[in-house]
């Protein structure tokens, strides 16, 4: 097809159709079917990353989606209009720019079947913002075309060979300590008697998986992709969370667009209701489908940021087979080739009715307002005519009524005995946030503070305490930690890596060394590593739980220049090696309490023994 023929099928936005624009159309004949290439064409975020485009950032404001990016170092800002698409056939995207080289960009991705595979049409039409914008677009299009010609044919060849790796990026090299932690966790999981195939596959994926896949790990989907038993892989993932290489997330999912609206680190953080800005709906979270449980890679192993290179609506809404916004009074015929089953048909934000696709259904369905609330039967290859008989634009959506069975639901996890045994501290509550994962808590305390206050007086003592806070805070930050709060003259800080916490403790004592004469401050430090919950106290995020309590109680076993740490901290990969490297003198003690079922093994490091 020519540009004119393609735009006859997918017209340029009417309000801008008469403006002068710069257009490019690239055509690719590929050896794979439309159904094979579509998931990759539709996942424009992953595709754009492979093409080398700039990362994009999106936010919802007043029910609309706004994007921004810095291609070539120049900031662009735009309004992202809802996309239109028919799955396995085509998609269109319109952006109205508020800042950048363009005023409007309109894109068409169309896939047509051919005797030998498929033909892909990629159209980009932009209305430049002045002469400079036009020049920038003319310079940019050849680079984009070259990138597509590098990526698409290679991807198609890999699809034919069932190895579509063209859109994947090589994983970053893990830090030595992170690699050591991962190896130690791998050995620990095997020692617990867990399924070796599941342990090996999960640990390898944590190490080598693509960032875009690791941001939300769905255990049931991975079990099917790897052909492993679901229960065994879930069991391994839960133990891996306790081992500190994964963390749990309770994700709130909109029942309309099925997009993730809230990612909660704990069960107790889930609220009774949630809001979806793009759909402009408030929905209850008491429905089983509105909460999905996923896993994340623990940041002490690997930082996996959420990255977006495009809005990629079709890929993020796989259940939506058709989405098309029609102006008032308009109608449109489509042939979406739907698989047998039930589909929801929505007009705007409200459910209009159901479409049952079955062999005995009609070959032609005209969807008008009168059908709302009913069930219409259509043949798998039926033509469906969408009619907007309203006075405003309406987005029509035809979506699979059945929810994905890849998701791990809250009810499934609460009924899983390993979860109850391993996470007995989890509970459902409106005011408490759980599940910050494994943390190493550091407490400092001023030695001889009572005598210090008496000799200096409160005003002068406060000045010294404040100055020491500044130094401690800086050291904590340098070692990738965060100060949670101060308690009188004490500091409570948290670290995702035990090695960082021990190194910070050593530097704190070194900073207030015995020969230092400009301050009388001398400290004791205690450390503990384990799972925590986070709560909101005094408008701040505080940490709570047995791990925090023991970390604080160990202060009783430390004096000046000493670090008292639990065996959990000392046994963490890299800690003993760090202490040996720094010539640590270590004693083994026990902390006992009537509140604890057994003594706590404690290692005490005297940084300045004399």
C-alpha positions as CSV (number, residue, x, y, z in Angstrom):
1,X,0.0,0.0,0.0
2,X,1.0,3.6,-0.6
3,X,0.8,6.3,2.1
4,X,-2.5,7.4,0.6
5,X,-4.0,3.9,0.7
6,X,-2.8,3.3,4.3
7,X,-4.3,6.6,5.5
8,X,-7.6,5.8,3.8
9,X,-7.8,2.8,6.1
10,X,-6.4,4.7,9.2
11,X,-7.1,8.4,8.7
12,X,-4.8,11.0,10.1
13,X,-6.5,12.7,13.1
14,X,-9.2,14.9,11.5
15,X,-8.4,18.1,13.4
16,X,-4.8,18.0,12.1
17,X,-5.4,16.4,8.7
18,X,-5.0,19.7,6.7
19,X,-1.7,20.7,8.4
20,X,1.6,20.2,6.6
21,X,3.3,17.2,7.9
22,X,6.4,15.1,7.4
23,X,5.7,11.5,6.6
24,X,7.6,8.2,6.3
25,X,6.3,4.7,5.4
26,X,8.5,1.6,5.7
27,X,7.4,-1.8,4.5
28,X,8.8,-5.1,5.7
29,X,8.1,-8.6,4.2
30,X,8.7,-11.1,7.0
31,X,8.7,-14.9,7.1
32,X,6.4,-15.2,10.2
33,X,2.6,-15.0,10.5
34,X,0.8,-11.9,11.8
35,X,-0.1,-13.8,15.0
36,X,3.6,-14.6,15.6
37,X,4.9,-11.0,15.1
38,X,2.0,-9.2,16.7
39,X,3.0,-9.6,20.4
40,X,6.3,-8.0,19.5
41,X,4.9,-5.3,17.3
42,X,2.4,-4.5,20.0
43,X,5.0,-4.3,22.7
44,X,6.3,-1.0,21.5
45,X,8.0,-0.3,24.8
46,X,10.3,-3.3,24.4
47,X,10.6,-2.6,20.7
48,X,11.6,1.0,21.3
49,X,14.3,-0.1,23.8
50,X,15.8,-2.4,21.1
51,X,15.6,0.4,18.6
52,X,17.6,2.7,20.9
53,X,15.0,5.3,21.6
54,X,15.0,7.4,24.8
55,X,13.3,6.2,28.0
56,X,9.8,7.6,28.5
57,X,8.0,8.7,31.7
58,X,4.2,8.8,32.0
59,X,1.8,10.2,34.6
60,X,-1.9,10.4,35.0
61,X,-3.5,13.8,35.5
62,X,-7.2,14.4,35.5
63,X,-8.0,11.2,33.8
64,X,-5.5,11.9,31.0
65,X,-2.0,10.4,30.3
66,X,0.9,12.7,29.8
67,X,4.4,11.6,28.6
68,X,7.8,13.0,28.6
69,X,11.2,12.0,27.2
70,X,14.6,13.5,26.3
71,X,15.6,12.2,22.8
72,X,18.9,13.7,21.9
73,X,18.9,15.6,25.1
74,X,15.9,17.7,24.1
75,X,12.9,17.5,26.4
76,X,9.6,16.5,24.8
77,X,6.2,16.6,26.6
78,X,2.9,15.4,25.2
79,X,-0.6,14.3,25.8
80,X,-1.0,10.6,25.0
81,X,-4.4,9.9,23.5
82,X,-5.9,6.4,23.9
83,X,-4.6,4.1,21.3
84,X,-6.8,2.3,18.7
85,X,-6.1,-1.3,17.7
86,X,-7.4,-4.6,16.5
87,X,-5.2,-7.4,17.9
88,X,-3.1,-9.2,15.4
89,X,-3.9,-6.6,12.7
90,X,-3.1,-3.0,13.4
91,X,-2.6,-0.2,16.0
92,X,-2.5,3.5,15.8
93,X,-1.1,6.0,18.3
94,X,-1.6,9.8,18.5
95,X,0.5,12.2,20.6
96,X,-0.3,15.9,21.0
97,X,2.9,17.7,21.9
98,X,3.1,20.6,24.4
99,X,6.9,20.8,24.0
100,X,9.5,19.5,21.6
101,X,10.2,19.4,17.9
102,X,6.6,18.4,16.9
103,X,3.1,19.5,17.5
104,X,1.5,16.2,16.6
105,X,2.8,12.7,15.9
106,X,0.6,9.9,14.4
107,X,1.8,6.4,14.0
108,X,0.3,3.3,12.2
109,X,1.6,-0.2,12.7
110,X,-0.2,-2.6,10.4
111,X,0.4,-6.4,9.8
112,X,-1.2,-8.1,6.8
113,X,-0.9,-11.8,6.0
114,X,1.0,-12.8,2.8
115,X,1.5,-16.3,1.2
116,X,5.0,-16.5,2.7
117,X,4.3,-14.8,6.1
118,X,3.3,-11.2,6.6
119,X,3.8,-7.7,5.5
120,X,4.4,-5.0,8.1
121,X,3.6,-1.3,7.4
122,X,5.2,1.3,9.7
123,X,3.9,4.8,9.2
124,X,5.0,7.9,11.1
125,X,3.5,11.3,10.3
126,X,4.5,14.4,12.3
127,X,3.5,18.0,12.2
128,X,6.7,19.9,13.0
129,X,7.0,22.9,15.3
130,X,8.7,25.3,13.0
131,X,11.7,25.0,10.7
132,X,14.0,23.7,13.4
133,X,11.5,20.9,14.3
134,X,11.2,20.0,10.6
135,X,14.9,19.7,10.3
136,X,15.2,17.6,13.4
137,X,12.5,15.2,12.1
138,X,14.1,14.8,8.7
139,X,17.4,14.0,10.4
140,X,15.8,11.6,12.9
141,X,13.7,9.5,10.5
142,X,16.7,7.8,8.7
143,X,18.2,6.7,12.0
144,X,14.8,5.2,13.0
145,X,14.4,3.4,9.7
146,X,17.9,2.0,10.0
147,X,17.1,0.7,13.5
148,X,13.9,-1.0,12.3
149,X,15.7,-2.6,9.4
150,X,18.2,-4.0,11.9
151,X,15.7,-5.2,14.4
152,X,12.6,-6.5,12.6
153,X,14.1,-8.9,10.0
154,X,16.4,-10.4,12.7
155,X,13.4,-10.7,15.1
156,X,11.3,-12.5,12.4
157,X,14.1,-15.0,11.8
158,X,14.4,-15.7,15.5
159,X,10.6,-16.2,15.7
160,X,10.7,-18.8,12.9
161,X,13.4,-20.6,14.9
162,X,11.3,-20.2,18.2
163,X,14.1,-18.1,19.7
164,X,12.8,-14.5,19.7
165,X,15.7,-12.9,21.6
166,X,16.2,-9.8,19.4
167,X,14.3,-7.6,21.8
168,X,16.1,-8.8,24.9
169,X,19.1,-7.0,26.4
170,X,22.0,-8.8,28.1
171,X,21.8,-8.7,31.9
172,X,24.1,-6.4,33.9
173,X,27.0,-8.0,35.7
174,X,26.2,-8.5,39.3
175,X,28.4,-7.0,42.0
176,X,30.7,-9.6,43.6
177,X,28.9,-9.4,46.9
178,X,25.5,-9.7,45.2
179,X,26.8,-12.7,43.3
180,X,28.0,-14.2,46.5
181,X,24.6,-13.6,48.2
182,X,22.9,-15.2,45.2
183,X,25.2,-18.3,45.3
184,X,24.7,-18.6,49.1
185,X,20.9,-18.4,48.7
186,X,21.0,-21.0,45.9
187,X,22.9,-23.4,48.2
188,X,20.5,-22.5,51.1
189,X,17.4,-23.3,49.0
190,X,18.8,-26.6,47.9
191,X,19.7,-27.4,51.6
192,X,16.1,-26.9,52.5
193,X,15.2,-29.8,50.2
194,X,13.4,-27.7,47.6
195,X,13.0,-28.8,44.0
196,X,16.4,-28.5,42.3
197,X,15.0,-27.8,38.8
198,X,12.9,-24.9,40.2
199,X,15.7,-23.5,42.3
200,X,18.2,-23.6,39.4
201,X,15.8,-22.0,36.9
202,X,14.7,-19.3,39.3
203,X,18.2,-18.3,40.4
204,X,19.5,-18.3,36.9
205,X,16.6,-16.1,35.8
206,X,17.2,-13.6,38.7
207,X,20.8,-13.5,37.4
208,X,20.3,-13.4,33.7
209,X,16.7,-12.3,33.0
210,X,15.7,-9.1,31.1
211,X,14.8,-6.1,33.3
212,X,11.4,-5.7,31.7
213,X,10.5,-9.3,32.6
214,X,11.9,-9.2,36.2
215,X,10.0,-6.1,37.3
216,X,6.9,-8.2,38.0
217,X,7.6,-11.9,38.3
218,X,4.5,-14.0,37.9
219,X,5.3,-17.4,39.3
220,X,2.4,-19.3,37.6
221,X,3.3,-17.8,34.2
222,X,7.0,-18.8,34.7
223,X,6.1,-22.3,35.8
224,X,4.2,-22.8,32.5
225,X,6.9,-21.2,30.4
226,X,9.6,-23.4,32.0
227,X,7.3,-26.5,32.2
228,X,7.8,-26.8,36.0
229,X,5.3,-27.7,38.7
230,X,3.5,-24.5,39.8
231,X,3.4,-25.5,43.5
232,X,7.0,-26.3,43.6
233,X,8.1,-23.1,41.9
234,X,5.8,-21.0,44.2
235,X,7.3,-22.8,47.2
236,X,10.8,-22.0,46.0
237,X,9.9,-18.3,45.4
238,X,8.5,-18.0,48.9
239,X,11.6,-19.5,50.4
240,X,13.7,-17.3,48.2
241,X,11.9,-14.3,49.6
242,X,12.8,-15.4,53.1
243,X,16.4,-16.0,51.9
244,X,16.5,-12.3,50.9
245,X,16.8,-12.6,47.1
246,X,13.1,-11.8,46.3
247,X,10.4,-9.7,47.9
248,X,6.6,-10.0,47.7
249,X,4.2,-7.5,46.2
250,X,0.5,-7.3,46.5
251,X,-0.7,-5.5,43.4
252,X,-4.0,-3.8,43.0
253,X,-5.4,-4.4,39.5
254,X,-8.2,-2.3,37.8
255,X,-11.1,-4.6,36.8
256,X,-11.7,-2.5,33.7
257,X,-8.3,-2.0,32.0
258,X,-6.6,-4.6,34.2
259,X,-3.7,-2.3,34.7
260,X,-1.7,-2.3,37.9
261,X,-2.8,0.7,40.0
262,X,-1.0,0.0,43.3
263,X,2.0,-2.1,44.2
264,X,1.9,-3.0,47.9
265,X,4.8,-4.4,49.8
266,X,2.5,-6.1,52.2
267,X,-0.9,-7.7,52.6
268,X,-1.9,-5.2,55.3
269,X,-1.3,-2.3,53.0
270,X,-4.2,-3.3,50.8
271,X,-7.1,-0.9,51.1
272,X,-10.8,-1.6,50.8
273,X,-11.0,0.5,47.7
274,X,-8.7,1.7,44.9
275,X,-8.9,4.2,42.1
276,X,-8.0,3.9,38.4
277,X,-7.3,7.4,36.9
278,X,-7.3,6.4,33.2
279,X,-10.7,4.6,33.6
280,X,-12.0,7.2,36.1
281,X,-13.4,4.5,38.3
282,X,-13.3,3.6,42.0
283,X,-13.4,-0.1,42.6
284,X,-13.4,-2.4,45.6
285,X,-10.6,-4.8,46.2
286,X,-12.8,-7.5,47.7
287,X,-13.0,-9.2,44.3
288,X,-10.5,-12.0,43.9
289,X,-9.2,-10.7,40.5
290,X,-8.4,-7.2,41.7
291,X,-5.3,-8.3,43.7
292,X,-2.4,-10.1,42.1
293,X,0.6,-11.4,44.1
294,X,3.9,-11.0,42.3
295,X,7.6,-11.1,43.2
296,X,10.4,-8.7,42.8
297,X,14.2,-9.2,42.7
298,X,15.6,-7.9,46.0
299,X,17.7,-4.8,45.5
300,X,20.6,-6.2,47.4
301,X,21.0,-8.7,44.5
302,X,20.1,-6.6,41.5
303,X,18.4,-3.2,40.9
304,X,15.5,-3.7,38.5
305,X,14.0,-0.3,37.8
306,X,10.6,0.0,36.2
307,X,11.5,1.3,32.7
308,X,9.1,2.5,29.9
309,X,10.0,3.2,26.4
310,X,6.5,3.6,25.1
311,X,2.9,3.6,26.4
312,X,2.5,0.2,24.6
313,X,-1.2,-0.1,25.3
314,X,-1.9,-3.2,23.3
315,X,0.9,-5.2,25.0
316,X,-0.2,-4.0,28.5
317,X,-3.8,-4.9,27.8
318,X,-3.5,-8.2,26.1
319,X,-7.1,-9.1,27.1
320,X,-8.4,-6.2,25.0
321,X,-8.7,-7.5,21.4
322,X,-10.2,-4.3,20.0
323,X,-10.1,-0.7,21.2
324,X,-11.3,2.1,18.9
325,X,-12.5,5.6,19.8
326,X,-15.2,6.8,17.4
327,X,-16.4,10.4,17.0
328,X,-20.1,11.2,17.5
329,X,-22.4,9.7,14.9
330,X,-19.6,7.5,13.4
331,X,-19.6,3.8,12.7
332,X,-16.9,1.4,11.8
333,X,-16.8,-2.2,10.6
334,X,-14.1,-4.6,11.8
335,X,-13.2,-8.3,11.5
336,X,-11.2,-9.0,14.6
337,X,-11.0,-12.9,14.2
338,X,-11.9,-13.6,17.8
339,X,-11.3,-17.0,19.3
340,X,-14.4,-18.8,20.7
341,X,-15.4,-17.7,24.1
342,X,-17.1,-14.8,26.0
343,X,-16.0,-11.2,25.6
344,X,-17.0,-8.0,27.4
345,X,-18.0,-5.1,25.1
346,X,-17.6,-1.6,26.6
347,X,-18.7,1.8,25.5
348,X,-16.6,4.4,27.3
349,X,-16.1,3.3,30.9
350,X,-19.3,1.2,31.2
351,X,-19.9,-2.4,30.2
352,X,-22.3,-2.5,27.3
353,X,-22.9,-6.2,27.1
354,X,-21.4,-9.5,26.2
355,X,-20.3,-11.0,23.0
356,X,-20.3,-14.8,22.8
357,X,-18.1,-16.1,19.9
358,X,-19.2,-19.5,18.8
359,X,-19.7,-21.4,15.6
360,X,-23.4,-20.9,15.5
361,X,-23.2,-17.2,15.9
362,X,-24.1,-14.5,13.4
363,X,-21.7,-13.4,10.6
364,X,-22.6,-9.8,11.1
365,X,-23.1,-8.0,14.4
366,X,-24.2,-4.3,14.6
367,X,-23.3,-3.0,18.1
368,X,-25.6,-0.1,19.1
369,X,-26.9,1.3,22.3
370,X,-30.0,-0.9,22.3
371,X,-27.9,-4.0,22.8
372,X,-26.5,-2.8,26.2
373,X,-26.8,-5.4,29.0
374,X,-27.5,-8.3,26.6
375,X,-25.6,-11.2,25.1
376,X,-24.9,-11.3,21.3
377,X,-23.7,-14.3,19.6
378,X,-21.1,-14.0,16.8
379,X,-19.2,-16.4,14.6
380,X,-15.4,-16.5,15.0
381,X,-14.9,-14.7,11.7
382,X,-17.8,-12.3,12.1
383,X,-17.8,-8.7,11.0
384,X,-18.7,-6.4,13.8
385,X,-20.0,-2.9,13.2
386,X,-19.4,-0.4,16.0
387,X,-21.9,2.5,16.1
388,X,-21.5,5.6,18.2
389,X,-25.0,7.0,18.5
390,X,-24.0,9.2,21.4
391,X,-23.2,13.0,21.3
392,X,-19.6,12.6,22.4
393,X,-16.6,10.5,21.3
394,X,-16.7,6.9,22.7
395,X,-14.0,4.3,23.1
396,X,-15.3,0.9,22.2
397,X,-13.5,-2.1,23.7
398,X,-13.9,-5.8,23.1
399,X,-12.0,-7.7,25.8
400,X,-11.8,-11.3,26.9
401,X,-14.2,-11.8,29.8
402,X,-12.0,-14.5,31.3
403,X,-9.2,-13.2,33.5
404,X,-5.7,-14.5,32.9
405,X,-4.9,-17.6,34.8
406,X,-1.2,-16.7,34.9
407,X,-1.8,-14.5,37.9
408,X,-1.3,-15.6,41.5
409,X,-4.3,-14.5,43.4
410,X,-4.4,-13.5,47.1
411,X,-6.8,-16.3,47.9
412,X,-4.5,-18.9,46.4
413,X,-1.6,-17.7,48.4
414,X,-3.5,-17.5,51.7
415,X,-4.5,-21.1,51.1
416,X,-0.9,-22.2,50.5
417,X,0.5,-23.8,53.7
418,X,4.1,-22.7,53.0
419,X,3.0,-19.1,52.9
420,X,1.3,-19.4,56.3
421,X,4.3,-21.1,57.8
422,X,6.9,-18.8,56.4
423,X,4.9,-15.5,56.7
424,X,3.0,-16.0,59.9
425,X,3.5,-12.3,60.7
426,X,1.5,-11.2,57.7
427,X,-2.0,-10.1,58.4
428,X,-4.8,-8.2,56.8
429,X,-5.1,-4.7,58.2
430,X,-6.0,-1.2,57.0
431,X,-3.4,0.8,58.8
432,X,-0.2,-1.4,58.7
433,X,2.1,-1.9,55.8
434,X,4.1,-5.1,55.7
435,X,6.7,-6.7,53.6
436,X,9.7,-4.4,53.2
437,X,11.6,-7.7,52.8
438,X,15.0,-8.5,54.4
439,X,16.6,-5.4,56.0
440,X,19.7,-4.9,58.1
441,X,18.8,-2.6,61.0
442,X,21.6,-0.5,62.6
443,X,21.2,1.3,65.9
444,X,23.8,3.7,67.4
445,X,23.8,4.9,70.9
446,X,26.0,7.5,72.7
447,X,28.2,5.9,75.4
448,X,28.0,7.7,78.8
449,X,25.3,10.1,77.6
450,X,24.0,10.8,81.1
451,X,27.4,12.0,82.4
452,X,27.9,13.8,79.1
453,X,24.7,15.8,79.4
454,X,25.4,16.6,83.1
455,X,28.9,17.9,82.3
456,X,28.1,20.0,79.2
457,X,24.6,21.1,79.9
458,X,21.6,20.5,77.6
459,X,22.3,23.4,75.1
460,X,26.0,22.5,74.5
461,X,25.2,18.8,74.5
462,X,22.5,19.3,71.9
463,X,25.0,21.0,69.6
464,X,27.4,18.1,69.9
465,X,24.7,15.5,69.3
466,X,23.4,17.4,66.3
467,X,27.0,17.5,64.8
468,X,27.4,13.8,65.4
469,X,24.0,13.2,63.7
470,X,25.3,15.0,60.6
471,X,28.4,12.8,60.4
472,X,26.5,9.5,61.0
473,X,23.8,10.4,58.5
474,X,26.5,11.1,55.8
475,X,28.2,7.8,56.5
476,X,24.9,5.9,56.3
477,X,24.1,7.5,53.0
478,X,27.6,6.8,51.6
479,X,27.0,3.1,52.3
480,X,23.6,3.0,50.5
481,X,21.6,3.1,53.7
482,X,18.8,5.3,55.0
483,X,18.1,6.9,58.4
484,X,14.7,5.8,59.6
485,X,14.6,8.0,62.6
486,X,16.5,9.4,65.7
487,X,15.5,8.4,69.2
488,X,17.0,10.9,71.6
489,X,20.7,10.8,70.8
490,X,20.4,7.4,69.0
491,X,20.1,6.7,65.3
492,X,18.1,3.9,63.6
493,X,19.1,3.2,60.0
494,X,18.3,0.5,57.5
495,X,20.3,-1.2,54.7
496,X,19.3,-3.7,52.0
497,X,22.8,-5.2,52.2
498,X,24.3,-6.5,55.4
499,X,27.8,-5.9,54.1
500,X,27.0,-2.2,53.6
501,X,25.6,-2.0,57.2
502,X,28.8,-3.6,58.7
503,X,31.0,-1.3,56.6
504,X,29.0,1.7,57.7
505,X,29.3,0.6,61.3
506,X,33.1,0.3,61.0
507,X,33.4,3.7,59.4
508,X,31.2,5.3,62.1
509,X,33.5,4.0,64.9
510,X,36.6,5.1,62.8
511,X,35.1,8.6,62.4
512,X,34.8,8.9,66.2
513,X,38.2,7.2,66.9
514,X,39.8,7.3,70.4
515,X,42.4,9.9,69.5
516,X,39.7,12.4,68.2
517,X,39.8,15.5,70.4
518,X,37.2,17.8,68.9
519,X,34.2,15.9,70.2
520,X,33.7,13.7,73.3
521,X,31.1,11.6,71.4
522,X,31.8,7.8,71.5
523,X,29.3,5.2,70.2
524,X,28.1,1.7,70.5
525,X,26.4,0.0,67.6
526,X,24.1,-3.0,67.2
527,X,22.9,-4.8,64.0
528,X,20.3,-7.4,63.0
529,X,19.3,-8.8,59.7
530,X,15.8,-10.2,58.9
531,X,12.3,-9.5,57.6
532,X,10.5,-6.3,58.8
533,X,7.2,-4.6,58.5
534,X,6.8,-0.9,57.9
535,X,4.3,1.2,59.7
536,X,3.3,4.9,59.6
537,X,4.1,6.7,62.8
538,X,4.1,10.5,63.3
539,X,3.8,11.0,59.5
540,X,7.0,9.0,58.9
541,X,7.6,5.5,57.6
542,X,8.9,3.5,60.6
543,X,10.0,-0.1,60.9
544,X,8.5,-2.6,63.2
545,X,8.8,-6.2,64.2
546,X,11.1,-8.8,65.8
547,X,14.0,-7.9,63.7
548,X,13.9,-4.3,64.8
549,X,13.3,-5.2,68.4
550,X,16.3,-7.5,68.6
551,X,18.5,-5.0,66.8
552,X,17.7,-2.4,69.5
553,X,18.0,-4.9,72.4
554,X,21.6,-5.9,71.4
555,X,22.7,-2.4,72.5
556,X,23.0,-4.0,76.0
557,X,25.9,-6.2,74.8
558,X,28.0,-3.4,73.3
559,X,30.2,-0.8,74.8
560,X,32.2,2.0,73.2
561,X,33.8,1.1,69.8
562,X,32.0,-2.2,69.7
563,X,29.5,-3.6,67.2
564,X,27.1,-6.3,68.4
565,X,25.5,-8.2,65.5
566,X,23.3,-11.2,65.3
567,X,24.5,-14.4,63.7
568,X,22.0,-13.6,60.9
569,X,24.1,-10.5,60.0
570,X,27.5,-12.1,60.6
571,X,26.6,-15.2,58.4
572,X,25.4,-13.1,55.5
573,X,27.7,-13.5,52.5
574,X,30.6,-11.1,52.5
575,X,30.3,-10.0,56.1
576,X,32.9,-12.3,57.6
577,X,35.3,-11.7,54.7
578,X,35.0,-7.9,55.2
579,X,35.6,-8.2,58.9
580,X,38.6,-10.5,58.4
581,X,40.0,-8.1,55.8
582,X,39.8,-5.3,58.4
583,X,41.4,-7.4,61.2
584,X,38.3,-7.8,63.3
585,X,38.5,-9.2,66.8
586,X,35.3,-11.1,67.3
587,X,33.7,-12.6,70.4
588,X,30.7,-14.9,70.5
589,X,28.0,-14.1,73.0
590,X,24.3,-14.9,73.7
591,X,21.4,-12.6,74.2
592,X,18.6,-14.1,76.3
593,X,15.2,-12.8,77.1
594,X,12.1,-14.3,78.6
595,X,10.2,-13.1,75.5
596,X,12.3,-15.2,73.1
597,X,12.0,-18.9,72.7
598,X,15.8,-19.4,72.5
599,X,19.0,-17.4,73.0
600,X,20.2,-15.2,70.2
601,X,23.8,-15.9,69.0
602,X,25.7,-12.6,68.9
603,X,29.0,-11.7,67.4
604,X,30.8,-8.7,69.0
605,X,33.5,-6.8,67.1
606,X,35.7,-4.5,69.1
607,X,36.9,-2.0,66.5
608,X,39.4,-0.4,68.9
609,X,40.0,-3.2,71.5
610,X,42.3,-1.3,73.7
